[in-house]
Amino acid sequence: MKIHPYLVGVLFGDGTSYKGNQGAYAVWIDQTDRNKAILESEVVPRLRRMGFRVHFYRYYARSDRTFKWRALVYSKELYTAVRETTRRITEYFGSLHDKDARQFIAGFFDAEGTVTDRIVIYDRNLGLLRAVERRLASLGVQYAHIYRFGSVFGLQIYRKESQRRFLELVPSRRLKVYLPG
């Protein structure tokens, strides 16, 4: 099964894959109210185009006492594909052509990214962040650096010209919301 690179990025960042005791296979992505548009306009339509029935609903997360949105699919095929791909995520990313790599980075940023005076992608997988940093450099996004933040790493883009280039290249929904134009 081929999964769109944007979905792989989002699923790797914020996705959950679960195999229940009764044999139910589930894959889902949760987002806060603020990031509902990521699910609604990017994730759900792509999963539906793949032929999946998507359960899209709002729920109360007791763990952090907030309402969240969930896009949930019950599918052994999707579960298996997601698990196999995320186990070798750095190799997968390295095999992508530039257009697909930009889609992956967009999904990964939508799941793990932040915008302040800089653009940052956080993750524990240093190898993947280094691969993303190299790919961005080859696409003209210079001056991206990786820093350690406790148990995670952050790929930071802080120079304005590099941020502009990132915005031109990466079709992120979150960037459309926070940085219009």
Secondary structure, 3 states (H helix, E strand, C coil): CCCCHHHHHHHHHHEEEEECCCCCEEEEEEEEHHHHHHHHHHHHHHHHHCCCCCEEEEEEECCCCEEEEEEEEECHHHHHHHHHHHHCHHHHHHCCCHHHHHHHHHHHHHHHEEECCCEEEEECCHHHHHHHHHHHHHCCCCCEEEEEECCEEEEEECCHHHHHHHHHHCCCHHHHHHCCC
